[in-house]
Structure formats: structure tokens, C-alpha cells
Amino acid sequence: MNRRVASMLLLGAALPWPFAAAAEDYPTRTIRLIVPFPAGGPSDLFARILGIKLTESLGQQVVVENRSGVGGVTGVDVVARSAPDGYTIGLNSAGALSIIPFMMNKMPFDWEKDLALLTLVARVPEVLVVHPALKVESLKDLVDHARANPGKLNFGSSGTGSIAHMAVELLKTEAHIDLTHGPYRGAAPAVTDLLGGQVQMVVFDVPVLLPHIRSGAVHALAITSKARAPAIRDVPTTAEAGFPTVLSDNWYGLVAPAATPPAILARIHAAATAALRSDDLKAQYAKQDAVATPTTPAEFKAFVIAERARWKDVVAATGVKFD
């Protein structure tokens, strides 16, 4: 147990008796793990794997509940507004904490006041793919096609302000092309429409698209990360394809209501980071080209602050607003 967790436990010991007793007994019933996107997407997959390990460690069932909407903001807001008793925790992706806040006039929650950041969960490379009917073989081909057909290519995303959305906005800015955005309530419905030809391209986490890449249902053009993805090493990075600023690694973290007793937060954090360090969970994540990323709460907060600084500039440059 690291120093951060130990200090949190000491804080829990100093709480008034009812809260200390609740922390000592925790957990005694089912825990909700809120996922801010629909079932079948990457966040759902990583949450369910983590939930199984948390169930084993905490001794109570951890049940995944999908609450999608507003690019992941709705699900995180559910967590922020829940009773701070340790029985509601949630996954978040980059959009709700580090991108969408710079697109909206008013967020429904304050991430620093309303949420306890527990740990990063995973970092995941993303890949740009197109429908085969588009008949392009490289990112350069796609850019040339888009320049010749301004506004005629549609791209899907998991919602306005998502990493999937902003990756393409970066490409639009860098390549000086006009593409039409179609936001969805998560990755799964967007991929369904990509396979059906309603949208011509998407940028999503590698695990979401990997089966379709391998089957030939979609054509992978570029990895939007600094390094190639192990599962599809033949696909070049955006830098290798001539667009080095188009970078959009996705990430997921674990959060709880801010007023949750520190001893309970420490219990959840210890269980989560132990799960993320376990060989079987790391192997399951690795199969999806994801890297389990346990951190201290302080490290997670520093990471979010750095991400917010980076995406704030991108949002300002692209001028995207949340409708």
C-alpha cells in the first residue's frame, strides 16, 4: 500500500463515528460502476473486466450501468450527484474532464469540487479507418479525396467533444480539409453506421475496430499515436503519414463522488490499483491493445490538468462548440 493510500486511511480513522463505522464495514452491498457510454464500446469493455476483479477483491458484486449522453458527461454527472457512500463509482474518458468543458458555457459538475479522482485505468491507441467503398489506400489518399470533395465525406464519433471527434478536427485543421461530423451516443452505434456506409470514416480505440480491420470490413489508414499499435503493426502512425500533430491517445479513469469518506476511497483505490497490476487483467487489456495504468490520486489529477491544458488550446484553435 503506497503512502497516499496509507494517509487516506489515517484520515478515515479520524472521521466521526458513523462515517468511520461505515468505512470499516464497507462494502456490504452491490456497487454500481457507471460507464458513460453504451454497452459494446471500449469503456464498457474495460469497465466490465475491471468490475470482475473489483468484485473478487471487495467481496461484493460490482455491476456495470451504462449511462450515455453528452459525450460522456451525463455518466460522469451521475457519479458526481450520487450519494458519497462508495456504492457508486464511475469510469470517465478524456472528453468529460479535459475537452468538453472548453466547449460548453456551463458544465453540470465541477470536476475539482464534485469528483474524487482515484486512478487512471487504461491508455489506448486510436486508429483512423475508412469504409472500403471509399477506395483510398493511405491517409494522403484520404486527404486528397477530401480536398477534391469538400464537405461530402462524413465521419462518425462517440459524441461531440470526444477524443474520436477531436482527432478528426485536428486532421481537418492540419490538412485543410472539410469533413462533416456525425456525433453518436458512443462508439458502438457509430461503428454500426460505418459498416453500413452511412459514414465513411471514424477514429476510435484500436480494440473497437480491430475485428473489423482483420475481417476487411474497414480499412485502417493511420494510428493517431506516437508509436504503432502492436496488434496492427503494419498500419503507420499519423506522423509517418505526414501529420505529426494529429495525436489522440484515449484514456480512461476511475472516479467517485468527492464527499465519499477518505477511508472508503482508499479501499476502492487499493482494490482498483491491485486489479490493474494483476497479470490477468493486464493480459486482457493487452489483447485489446490497451495498457493498464494504475496511478495515485495525485498522479491522476496531475495527468488531467496536463490533458486539459493541451485540449483547451486545440478546442480554441478549431472553434468547436458543444451544441
C-alpha positions in Angstrom: 0.0 0.0 0.0 1.5 3.3 -1.0 1.9 6.4 1.2 -1.1 8.1 -0.4 -3.4 5.3 0.5 -2.0 5.0 4.0 -2.6 8.7 4.6 -6.1 8.4 3.4 -6.7 5.5 5.8 -5.4 7.6 8.7 -7.8 10.4 7.7 -10.7 7.9 7.7 -9.8 6.9 11.2 -10.3 10.5 12.4 -13.8 10.8 10.9 -16.9 11.0 13.2 -18.1 7.6 14.4 -20.9 6.9 11.9 -18.7 7.5 8.9 -15.8 5.6 10.4 -18.0 2.7 11.1 -19.4 2.7 7.6 -15.9 2.7 6.2 -14.9 -0.2 8.4 -17.9 -2.3 7.2 -17.6 -1.2 3.6 -18.8 -2.8 1.3 -22.0 -4.5 2.4 -24.0 -4.4 -0.8 -23.8 -4.1 -4.6 -21.6 -1.4 -6.0 -22.6 0.5 -9.2 -19.8 1.2 -11.8 -21.2 3.8 -14.1 -20.0 3.7 -17.7 -20.7 7.0 -19.6 -21.2 5.3 -23.0 -23.4 2.5 -24.4 -22.7 -1.2 -23.9 -20.3 -2.7 -26.5 -17.8 0.2 -26.6 -14.3 0.4 -25.3 -15.2 2.0 -22.0 -17.8 -0.7 -21.4 -15.3 -3.4 -22.2 -12.6 -2.1 -19.8 -15.1 -1.4 -17.1 -16.5 -5.0 -17.2 -13.0 -6.5 -17.0 -12.2 -4.2 -14.0 -15.6 -4.8 -12.4 -14.9 -8.6 -12.3 -11.6 -8.0 -10.5 -13.2 -5.5 -8.1 -16.0 -7.9 -7.2 -13.3 -10.5 -6.3 -11.4 -8.0 -4.2 -14.2 -6.2 -2.4 -16.3 -9.2 -1.8 -19.5 -7.6 -3.2 -20.8 -7.6 -6.7 -19.8 -4.6 -8.9 -22.4 -4.1 -11.5 -21.8 -2.0 -14.7 -24.5 0.5 -15.5 -24.4 2.3 -18.9 -25.5 6.0 -18.7 -24.6 7.6 -22.0 -25.1 11.1 -23.3 -23.4 14.5 -23.9 -20.1 12.9 -25.0 -19.7 11.0 -21.7 -20.6 14.0 -19.5 -24.0 12.5 -18.5 -22.5 9.4 -16.9 -19.8 11.3 -15.0 -22.5 13.7 -13.7 -24.5 10.7 -12.4 -21.4 9.8 -10.3 -20.9 13.4 -9.2 -24.5 13.6 -8.0 -24.7 10.2 -6.3 -24.6 9.5 -2.6 -21.0 9.7 -1.4 -21.0 6.3 0.2 -18.8 4.3 -2.0 -21.6 2.4 -3.7 -21.5 4.5 -6.9 -18.2 4.9 -8.8 -17.6 5.6 -12.4 -15.4 5.4 -15.4 -14.6 8.5 -17.3 -12.9 9.1 -20.6 -11.0 12.2 -21.8 -13.9 14.1 -23.2 -15.9 14.8 -20.0 -12.9 16.1 -18.0 -10.5 17.6 -20.5 -12.2 18.5 -23.7 -16.0 19.2 -23.4 -15.5 21.7 -20.5 -14.0 24.1 -23.1 -16.9 23.7 -25.5 -19.8 24.3 -23.1 -21.0 27.5 -21.5 -21.7 25.7 -18.2 -20.8 22.1 -17.1 -23.2 20.3 -14.9 -20.4 19.4 -12.4 -17.1 20.9 -11.3 -14.5 18.1 -11.7 -12.3 19.5 -8.8 -15.1 20.0 -6.3 -17.6 17.3 -7.2 -15.3 14.3 -8.1 -12.7 12.3 -6.3 -10.1 11.2 -8.9 -9.0 7.7 -7.9 -6.7 6.3 -10.6 -6.1 6.1 -14.3 -7.4 2.8 -15.6 -6.1 2.4 -19.2 -4.5 4.2 -22.1 -5.4 3.1 -25.6 -4.1 4.0 -29.1 -6.6 5.0 -31.7 -6.8 4.2 -35.4 -8.3 6.1 -38.3 -10.3 3.7 -40.6 -12.5 4.2 -43.7 -15.2 2.2 -45.4 -13.7 0.2 -48.3 -16.1 1.7 -50.7 -14.1 4.9 -50.4 -11.3 3.2 -52.2 -8.4 5.1 -50.6 -5.2 3.3 -49.6 -3.4 5.8 -47.4 -4.0 8.9 -45.3 -2.6 11.0 -48.1 -5.2 9.5 -50.5 -7.9 10.3 -48.0 -6.8 13.9 -47.7 -6.6 14.3 -51.5 -10.1 12.8 -51.9 -11.5 15.1 -49.2 -9.9 18.2 -50.9 -11.5 17.2 -54.2 -14.9 16.6 -52.5 -15.2 19.3 -49.7 -18.0 18.6 -47.2 -19.0 15.3 -48.9 -17.3 12.9 -46.6 -19.0 12.1 -43.3 -17.2 11.0 -40.1 -18.7 9.5 -37.0 -17.7 9.9 -33.4 -18.7 8.8 -29.9 -20.1 12.3 -29.3 -19.2 16.0 -29.7 -16.1 16.7 -27.7 -14.9 13.1 -27.6 -11.3 12.1 -28.4 -12.7 10.5 -31.5 -14.2 13.8 -32.6 -11.3 16.0 -31.8 -8.8 13.6 -33.6 -10.6 14.3 -36.8 -10.9 18.0 -36.0 -7.1 18.1 -35.7 -6.8 16.3 -39.0 -9.2 18.8 -40.6 -7.1 21.7 -39.3 -3.8 20.2 -40.2 -4.7 19.0 -43.7 -7.1 22.0 -44.5 -10.0 19.7 -45.4 -13.8 19.9 -44.9 -15.5 16.9 -43.4 -19.0 16.6 -42.0 -19.3 15.4 -38.4 -21.9 12.9 -37.2 -21.9 12.6 -33.4 -23.3 9.3 -31.8 -24.1 8.2 -28.3 -20.9 6.1 -28.1 -18.6 4.2 -30.3 -20.8 1.1 -31.0 -23.6 2.9 -32.9 -21.1 4.9 -34.9 -19.2 1.7 -35.9 -22.6 0.2 -37.0 -23.2 3.1 -39.3 -19.7 2.9 -40.6 -20.1 -0.7 -41.5 -23.4 0.2 -43.2 -21.8 3.0 -45.2 -23.8 5.8 -43.6 -20.4 7.4 -42.5 -17.2 7.0 -44.4 -14.6 7.2 -41.7 -14.0 7.2 -37.9 -11.2 7.4 -35.4 -11.7 5.0 -32.5 -9.8 2.9 -30.0 -8.0 0.1 -31.6 -10.0 -2.7 -29.7 -13.3 -1.3 -31.1 -12.2 -1.6 -34.7 -9.7 -4.5 -34.6 -12.2 -7.2 -35.5 -13.5 -5.2 -38.4 -10.0 -4.4 -39.6 -9.0 -8.0 -39.5 -12.1 -9.1 -41.4 -11.6 -6.5 -44.1 -14.9 -4.7 -43.3 -13.0 -1.5 -42.8 -9.6 -0.3 -44.0 -7.1 1.1 -41.5 -5.1 4.2 -42.6 -3.2 5.5 -39.6 -2.6 5.2 -35.9 -3.2 8.5 -34.1 -0.4 7.9 -31.6 3.4 8.4 -31.4 4.0 4.6 -31.8 2.5 1.9 -34.0 -0.1 -0.3 -32.3 1.2 -3.9 -31.5 -2.0 -5.5 -32.9 -1.7 -3.9 -36.3 2.0 -3.1 -36.7 1.6 -2.7 -40.5 -0.5 0.5 -40.0 1.7 3.6 -40.0 1.3 6.4 -37.4 -0.1 9.8 -38.4 3.4 11.2 -38.1 4.7 8.6 -40.5 1.9 9.6 -42.8 2.9 13.2 -42.7 0.6 14.6 -40.0 2.7 14.7 -36.7 0.3 16.9 -34.7 -2.7 14.6 -35.2 -2.3 12.7 -31.9 -5.2 11.4 -29.9 -4.4 8.6 -27.4 -7.5 7.8 -25.5 -7.6 7.2 -21.7 -10.0 6.1 -19.0 -10.0 6.8 -15.3 -12.0 5.8 -12.2 -13.9 8.5 -10.2 -16.2 8.7 -7.2 -18.3 11.4 -5.6 -16.0 13.9 -3.9 -17.5 13.7 -0.4 -17.0 9.9 -0.1 -15.2 9.2 3.2 -11.5 9.0 2.6 -11.2 5.5 4.1 -13.7 4.2 1.6 -11.9 6.0 -1.3 -8.7 4.4 -0.1 -10.4 0.9 0.0 -11.6 1.4 -3.6 -8.3 2.8 -4.8 -6.3 -0.1 -3.3 -8.7 -2.7 -4.9 -8.6 -0.9 -8.3 -4.8 -0.5 -8.5 -4.2 -4.1 -7.3 -6.6 -5.2 -10.1 -4.8 -3.1 -12.7 -1.5 -4.5 -11.6 -2.7 -8.1 -11.8 -1.2 -10.2 -14.6 -4.6 -11.5 -15.9 -6.2 -8.1 -16.2 -3.1 -6.6 -17.9 -3.2 -9.6 -20.3 -6.9 -9.0 -21.1 -6.3 -5.3 -21.7 -3.2 -6.0 -23.8 -5.3 -8.2 -26.1 -7.3 -5.0 -26.8 -4.0 -3.0 -27.4 -4.7 -1.2 -24.1 -2.2 -0.6 -21.3 -3.5 -0.9 -17.7 -2.3 2.3 -16.0 -2.7 2.4 -12.2 -1.8 5.7 -10.5 -2.1 7.5 -7.2 -5.0 10.1 -7.0 -2.4 12.9 -7.1 -0.8 11.4 -10.3 -4.3 11.1 -11.9 -5.1 14.8 -11.0 -1.8 16.0 -12.5 -2.5 14.0 -15.6 -6.0 15.5 -16.0 -4.6 19.0 -15.5 -2.0 18.4 -18.3 -4.6 17.0 -20.6 -6.9 20.0 -20.0 -4.1 22.4 -20.9 -3.4 20.5 -24.1 -7.0 20.2 -25.3 -8.0 23.7 -24.3 -5.7 25.0 -27.0 -7.0 22.5 -29.5 -10.6 23.4 -28.9 -9.8 27.1 -29.2 -7.9 26.6 -32.5 -10.7 24.5 -34.0 -13.6 26.6 -32.7 -15.8 23.6 -31.9 -18.7 24.2 -29.6 -21.0 21.7 -27.9 -24.4 22.1 -29.5 
